[in-house]
Amino acid sequence: MTLHTKVLSLIDGRQTFKKKKKLIEWLMKKELLQGKMKCKLCKKRMKLEKHSNVDGLQWKCRRKKHRGKTTKKSVRSLSLFQRSKLSLFSWMKYIYRFSQGLQLRQIDLLQDGVAGSSRTLSKISLKLRKVCKSAIKRRERRGKQRLGGPNEFVMLDESNFYHKRKYGRGRFGPTWRRRKWVFGMLGIRGKRRRPILRLVKQRSRRHLIPLVTKYVRQGTTVITDMWRAYTTAIAESGFVHFSVNHSRSFVNPDTGAHTQNIERAWSTYKSQVWRLRGNRTVKTLKSHLAFIEWTHWLTNEHKDGPLGRLLHDIRHFCKF
């Protein structure tokens, strides 16, 4: 049975005690919940017992050393699900949709009974984006998030993630007015696309070139437009540089160089960010950009795809 089929079989149907227990046991097996719990009074292992709470089970210890006191602990202790009133079924339904890249329209999720309010859905989404951001940062610290090398070329471009008004009408406050320049580096190798997206204060040579030298391997073929920050700096930094003048053509007639791949990618990234109102603040935008990177860099590497990768990263995020 595949991971996708297993998860769907666990979360479908009525939430009976038997199904709750089965889901909790599976989450413990996957190390998303603690499989063992020690009593804080006697330091012995606690027992998992039936309870009337939303999970149906609770850790308890009733030893004589406690002098009549019963130690209790939630099965969610120290996990991603702690301090949440949402059922584990709803959590897993959202995690499944989130990992599959399905349209996470809040109205649909509310109608499907995943949560009772849009505020709850926003909190879950924020937690999962933190997990993804942590995973991509961990990869970067290990020095594995670099572009270029043999058979891979890199396209560079910058784009402005400002707020759009519906039909160009209405007012928006100072938070929305701020220009947020995002510098994109897109590694292309066959059908594979791997982006690195960084927020920059300005599109100047001083802000862009250090990022290129940090994330792109020396000797890589780099394609840009004719923006003045790239003119001589790319070649001087040890890269093979091709450019296209967009005021004359979209494809360089002499070399065939173009930036259409990254231009197309901007459209996809922006629609995703704007749909979830991810450009409200700098912090929120950074988390959405990190999630885009996580999707393209990490999900294809796992044998169980995006869902398997997300569960793997949740396990690392909440180490017991």
DOLUM-715633 format. One record per residue (C-alpha): residue in one letter; x, y, z; residue number from 1. Coordinates in Angstrom, 2 decimals. Last residue first. Layout:
DOLUM-715633
['a' [X Y Z] NUM]
...
//
This chain:
DOLUM-715633
['f' [11.42 14.61 20.67] 320]
['k' [12.46 16.18 17.36] 319]
['c' [9.64 18.37 16.06] 318]
['f' [11.11 19.93 12.88] 317]
['h' [12.85 16.68 11.88] 316]
['r' [9.58 14.69 12.01] 315]
['i' [7.73 17.51 10.22] 314]
['d' [10.41 17.33 7.50] 313]
['h' [9.85 13.61 6.92] 312]
['l' [6.05 14.08 6.88] 311]
['l' [6.50 16.81 4.25] 310]
['r' [8.84 14.66 2.15] 309]
['g' [6.47 11.70 2.18] 308]
['l' [3.60 13.93 1.09] 307]
['p' [5.68 15.63 -1.63] 306]
['g' [6.83 12.37 -3.25] 305]
['d' [6.91 8.96 -1.54] 304]
['k' [10.47 8.11 -2.72] 303]
['h' [11.68 11.57 -1.69] 302]
['e' [13.89 13.60 -4.05] 301]
['n' [11.01 15.13 -6.01] 300]
['t' [9.70 17.01 -2.96] 299]
['l' [13.01 18.62 -2.02] 298]
['w' [14.13 21.27 -4.49] 297]
['h' [11.00 22.37 -6.39] 296]
['t' [8.45 22.35 -3.55] 295]
['w' [10.95 23.51 -0.92] 294]
['e' [11.88 26.52 -3.10] 293]
['i' [8.21 27.52 -3.39] 292]
['f' [7.84 27.08 0.39] 291]
['a' [10.85 29.35 0.98] 290]
['l' [9.22 32.03 -1.20] 289]
['h' [6.05 31.76 0.89] 288]
['s' [8.01 32.09 4.14] 287]
['k' [9.89 35.12 2.82] 286]
['l' [6.63 36.79 1.77] 285]
['t' [5.21 36.37 5.27] 284]
['k' [8.27 37.95 6.89] 283]
['v' [8.33 40.87 4.42] 282]
['t' [4.68 41.62 5.13] 281]
['r' [1.43 41.47 3.17] 280]
['n' [2.97 39.64 0.23] 279]
['g' [1.55 36.19 1.04] 278]
['r' [-2.06 37.08 0.38] 277]
['l' [-2.74 33.36 -0.32] 276]
['r' [-3.83 34.01 -3.92] 275]
['w' [-1.12 36.68 -4.24] 274]
['v' [1.67 34.24 -3.36] 273]
['q' [0.50 31.45 -5.68] 272]
['s' [-0.26 33.83 -8.54] 271]
['k' [3.15 35.41 -8.04] 270]
['y' [5.04 32.12 -8.20] 269]
['t' [3.27 30.95 -11.36] 268]
['s' [3.73 34.25 -13.24] 267]
['w' [7.34 34.50 -12.09] 266]
['a' [7.99 31.01 -13.52] 265]
['r' [6.94 32.14 -17.00] 264]
['e' [9.48 34.98 -16.89] 263]
['i' [12.02 32.45 -15.54] 262]
['n' [11.55 30.16 -18.52] 261]
['q' [11.29 33.03 -21.03] 260]
['t' [14.77 34.33 -20.24] 259]
['h' [16.23 33.97 -23.74] 258]
['a' [19.53 33.09 -25.45] 257]
['g' [19.35 31.98 -29.10] 256]
['t' [22.96 33.14 -29.60] 255]
['d' [22.67 35.49 -32.61] 254]
['p' [18.94 36.25 -32.73] 253]
['n' [18.75 36.82 -28.93] 252]
['v' [15.20 35.80 -28.05] 251]
['f' [12.57 38.17 -26.64] 250]
['s' [13.52 40.89 -29.12] 249]
['r' [14.49 44.56 -29.41] 248]
['s' [13.64 46.19 -26.06] 247]
['h' [14.12 42.77 -24.45] 246]
['n' [17.86 42.77 -25.15] 245]
['v' [19.03 39.21 -24.47] 244]
['s' [22.13 38.14 -22.57] 243]
['f' [24.68 35.34 -22.41] 242]
['h' [27.37 35.13 -19.71] 241]
['v' [29.81 32.30 -18.99] 240]
['f' [30.55 32.85 -15.30] 239]
['g' [33.72 33.81 -13.42] 238]
['s' [32.69 36.95 -11.53] 237]
['e' [33.95 39.27 -14.31] 236]
['a' [31.50 37.63 -16.74] 235]
['i' [28.56 38.39 -14.43] 234]
['a' [29.74 41.91 -13.50] 233]
['t' [30.00 43.26 -17.05] 232]
['t' [26.39 44.02 -17.96] 231]
['y' [24.58 42.36 -15.02] 230]
['a' [23.67 45.41 -12.89] 229]
['r' [22.84 47.31 -16.10] 228]
['w' [19.80 45.16 -16.91] 227]
['m' [20.33 43.70 -20.38] 226]
['d' [18.42 40.46 -19.76] 225]
['t' [20.10 37.47 -18.18] 224]
['i' [21.49 34.02 -19.04] 223]
['v' [24.22 32.33 -16.96] 222]
['t' [26.38 29.42 -18.17] 221]
['t' [28.17 28.00 -15.13] 220]
['g' [31.95 28.46 -14.78] 219]
['q' [31.79 29.05 -11.02] 218]
['r' [28.83 27.47 -9.23] 217]
['v' [25.75 29.61 -8.57] 216]
['y' [24.43 30.24 -5.01] 215]
['k' [27.02 32.51 -3.38] 214]
['t' [28.46 34.12 -6.54] 213]
['v' [24.93 34.99 -7.73] 212]
['l' [23.91 36.33 -4.32] 211]
['p' [27.00 38.56 -4.18] 210]
['i' [26.06 39.86 -7.70] 209]
['l' [22.55 41.05 -6.79] 208]
['h' [22.87 43.60 -3.95] 207]
['r' [25.96 45.56 -5.02] 206]
['r' [24.99 45.31 -8.70] 205]
['s' [21.76 47.14 -7.91] 204]
['r' [18.23 45.76 -7.97] 203]
['q' [17.50 47.20 -4.53] 202]
['k' [16.41 46.00 -1.08] 201]
['v' [16.59 42.32 -2.03] 200]
['l' [14.30 39.37 -1.20] 199]
['r' [15.78 36.07 -2.34] 198]
['l' [14.39 33.30 -4.54] 197]
['i' [16.40 30.22 -5.50] 196]
['p' [14.60 28.22 -8.16] 195]
['r' [15.05 24.63 -9.39] 194]
['r' [13.49 23.56 -12.69] 193]
['r' [13.97 20.05 -14.07] 192]
['k' [12.72 19.23 -17.56] 191]
['g' [16.22 19.12 -19.03] 190]
['r' [18.48 21.01 -16.61] 189]
['i' [17.41 24.52 -15.73] 188]
['g' [18.50 26.40 -12.59] 187]
['l' [16.40 29.49 -11.92] 186]
['m' [17.92 32.37 -9.94] 185]
['g' [15.31 34.91 -8.83] 184]
['f' [15.77 38.26 -7.12] 183]
['v' [12.61 39.46 -5.38] 182]
['w' [11.97 43.18 -5.08] 181]
['k' [9.34 44.10 -2.51] 180]
['r' [7.91 47.55 -3.16] 179]
['r' [6.01 48.88 -0.17] 178]
['r' [2.49 50.06 -0.96] 177]
['w' [0.77 47.12 0.81] 176]
['t' [2.04 48.09 4.25] 175]
['p' [1.22 51.77 3.55] 174]
['g' [-2.52 51.03 3.23] 173]
['f' [-4.59 50.05 0.23] 172]
['r' [-7.34 51.87 -1.63] 171]
['g' [-9.87 50.68 -4.19] 170]
['r' [-9.77 50.00 -7.89] 169]
['g' [-7.31 48.39 -10.31] 168]
['y' [-9.85 45.67 -11.22] 167]
['k' [-8.92 43.95 -7.93] 166]
['r' [-5.98 45.77 -6.40] 165]
['k' [-2.53 44.25 -6.75] 164]
['h' [0.03 44.35 -3.94] 163]
['y' [3.72 44.49 -4.83] 162]
['f' [5.97 41.52 -5.59] 161]
['n' [8.42 43.23 -7.96] 160]
['s' [10.52 40.93 -10.11] 159]
['e' [14.21 40.25 -10.67] 158]
['d' [15.82 37.99 -13.24] 157]
['l' [18.60 35.44 -13.58] 156]
['m' [18.58 32.28 -15.68] 155]
['v' [20.96 29.43 -14.83] 154]
['f' [22.39 26.67 -16.99] 153]
['e' [22.67 23.00 -16.09] 152]
['n' [24.51 20.34 -18.13] 151]
['p' [27.65 20.44 -15.95] 150]
['g' [27.57 22.90 -13.03] 149]
['g' [24.82 25.30 -12.11] 148]
['l' [22.85 25.90 -8.94] 147]
['r' [23.64 25.56 -5.25] 146]
['q' [21.51 24.43 -2.32] 145]
['k' [23.61 21.58 -0.97] 144]
['g' [25.92 23.64 1.25] 143]
['r' [24.84 21.87 4.46] 142]
['r' [23.48 25.18 5.74] 141]
['e' [21.36 25.47 2.58] 140]
['r' [19.78 22.06 3.17] 139]
['r' [18.85 23.05 6.72] 138]
['k' [17.42 26.30 5.41] 137]
['i' [15.22 24.32 2.97] 136]
['a' [13.95 22.09 5.80] 135]
['s' [13.28 24.98 8.21] 134]
['k' [11.33 26.83 5.52] 133]
['c' [9.21 23.73 4.87] 132]
['v' [8.39 23.31 8.58] 131]
['k' [7.64 27.02 8.93] 130]
['r' [5.32 26.74 5.91] 129]
['l' [3.51 23.93 7.74] 128]
['k' [3.00 26.07 10.84] 127]
['l' [1.75 29.05 8.82] 126]
['s' [-0.75 26.85 6.94] 125]
['i' [-2.10 25.49 10.23] 124]
['k' [-2.50 29.02 11.64] 123]
['s' [-4.24 30.26 8.48] 122]
['l' [-6.67 27.33 8.60] 121]
['t' [-7.56 28.15 12.21] 120]
['r' [-8.22 31.80 11.30] 119]
['s' [-10.43 30.71 8.39] 118]
['s' [-12.78 29.06 10.87] 117]
['g' [-14.29 25.68 11.77] 116]
['a' [-11.65 23.44 10.24] 115]
['v' [-11.40 20.52 7.77] 114]
['g' [-15.20 20.40 7.54] 113]
['d' [-15.37 20.09 3.76] 112]
['q' [-17.23 23.42 3.59] 111]
['l' [-14.45 25.10 5.58] 110]
['l' [-11.79 23.64 3.28] 109]
['d' [-13.67 24.79 0.19] 108]
['i' [-14.15 28.34 1.55] 107]
['q' [-10.48 28.46 2.55] 106]
['r' [-9.27 27.80 -0.98] 105]
['l' [-6.28 25.49 -0.72] 104]
['q' [-6.07 24.64 -4.43] 103]
['l' [-4.18 21.34 -4.34] 102]
['g' [-0.39 21.38 -4.08] 101]
['q' [-0.32 17.71 -3.10] 100]
['s' [1.56 18.45 0.12] 99]
['f' [-1.02 20.99 1.33] 98]
['r' [-3.92 18.70 0.49] 97]
['y' [-2.45 15.81 2.52] 96]
['i' [-1.39 18.09 5.38] 95]
['y' [-4.93 19.53 5.51] 94]
['k' [-6.54 16.09 5.71] 93]
['m' [-3.91 15.02 8.28] 92]
['w' [-4.71 17.96 10.53] 91]
['s' [-8.45 17.40 10.18] 90]
['f' [-8.06 13.74 11.23] 89]
['l' [-5.77 14.77 14.11] 88]
['s' [-8.67 16.82 15.44] 87]
['l' [-8.34 20.61 15.74] 86]
['k' [-8.03 21.95 19.27] 85]
['s' [-4.35 22.76 18.74] 84]
['r' [-1.93 23.31 21.63] 83]
['q' [0.17 20.36 20.38] 82]
['f' [-0.20 19.23 16.76] 81]
['l' [3.40 19.75 15.63] 80]
['s' [4.51 17.44 18.44] 79]
['l' [5.95 18.20 21.89] 78]
['s' [2.90 16.57 23.62] 77]
['r' [0.26 15.46 21.13] 76]
['v' [-0.64 12.27 23.04] 75]
['s' [-1.67 14.61 25.87] 74]
['k' [-0.27 14.03 29.33] 73]
['k' [-1.77 12.94 32.63] 72]
['t' [-0.26 12.10 36.02] 71]
['t' [-2.75 10.64 38.47] 70]
['k' [-2.37 11.54 42.15] 69]
['g' [-3.35 9.07 44.86] 68]
['r' [0.00 8.99 46.59] 67]
['h' [2.06 9.28 43.36] 66]
['k' [4.33 6.43 44.46] 65]
['k' [1.35 4.08 44.15] 64]
['r' [1.47 4.26 40.34] 63]
['r' [-1.41 5.80 38.34] 62]
['c' [0.37 7.08 35.18] 61]
['k' [-1.63 8.33 32.20] 60]
['w' [-1.04 9.20 28.51] 59]
['q' [-4.29 10.07 26.74] 58]
['l' [-6.52 8.57 24.07] 57]
['g' [-9.77 9.50 22.26] 56]
['d' [-8.01 12.32 20.38] 55]
['v' [-10.81 14.89 20.87] 54]
['n' [-10.95 14.18 24.61] 53]
['s' [-13.14 11.51 26.27] 52]
['h' [-10.19 9.31 27.24] 51]
['k' [-8.94 5.76 26.63] 50]
['e' [-5.54 4.94 28.05] 49]
['l' [-1.92 5.02 26.84] 48]
['k' [0.29 4.02 29.75] 47]
['m' [3.18 6.04 31.19] 46]
['r' [6.76 4.82 31.37] 45]
['k' [8.51 5.44 34.68] 44]
['k' [10.19 8.69 35.78] 43]
['c' [8.19 8.59 39.06] 42]
['l' [6.91 12.17 39.08] 41]
['k' [7.45 13.45 35.50] 40]
['c' [6.00 10.24 34.04] 39]
['k' [7.83 9.18 30.91] 38]
['m' [6.14 8.95 27.50] 37]
['k' [6.76 6.51 24.68] 36]
['g' [5.54 6.45 21.05] 35]
['q' [5.77 10.23 20.76] 34]
['l' [3.77 11.57 17.83] 33]
['l' [5.07 12.34 14.31] 32]
['e' [7.49 9.43 14.67] 31]
['k' [6.00 7.57 11.65] 30]
['k' [5.10 4.67 13.98] 29]
['m' [3.61 7.16 16.41] 28]
['l' [1.50 8.67 13.62] 27]
['w' [0.31 5.16 12.69] 26]
['e' [-0.62 4.38 16.31] 25]
['i' [-2.51 7.69 16.55] 24]
['l' [-4.41 6.96 13.32] 23]
['k' [-5.40 3.46 14.49] 22]
['k' [-6.53 4.77 17.87] 21]
['k' [-8.70 7.43 16.24] 20]
['k' [-10.12 4.86 13.80] 19]
['k' [-11.11 2.51 16.67] 18]
['f' [-12.56 5.41 18.66] 17]
['t' [-14.76 6.32 15.69] 16]
['q' [-14.10 9.36 13.50] 15]
['r' [-16.42 8.47 10.63] 14]
['g' [-15.05 7.93 7.11] 13]
['d' [-11.75 8.83 5.45] 12]
['i' [-8.67 9.87 7.44] 11]
['l' [-6.88 6.52 7.79] 10]
['s' [-7.71 5.16 4.32] 9]
['l' [-6.53 8.43 2.75] 8]
['v' [-3.22 8.25 4.62] 7]
['k' [-2.62 4.64 3.55] 6]
['t' [-3.47 5.31 -0.10] 5]
['h' [-1.03 8.24 -0.23] 4]
['l' [1.72 6.25 1.51] 3]
['t' [1.40 3.41 -0.99] 2]
['m' [0.00 0.00 0.00] 1]
//
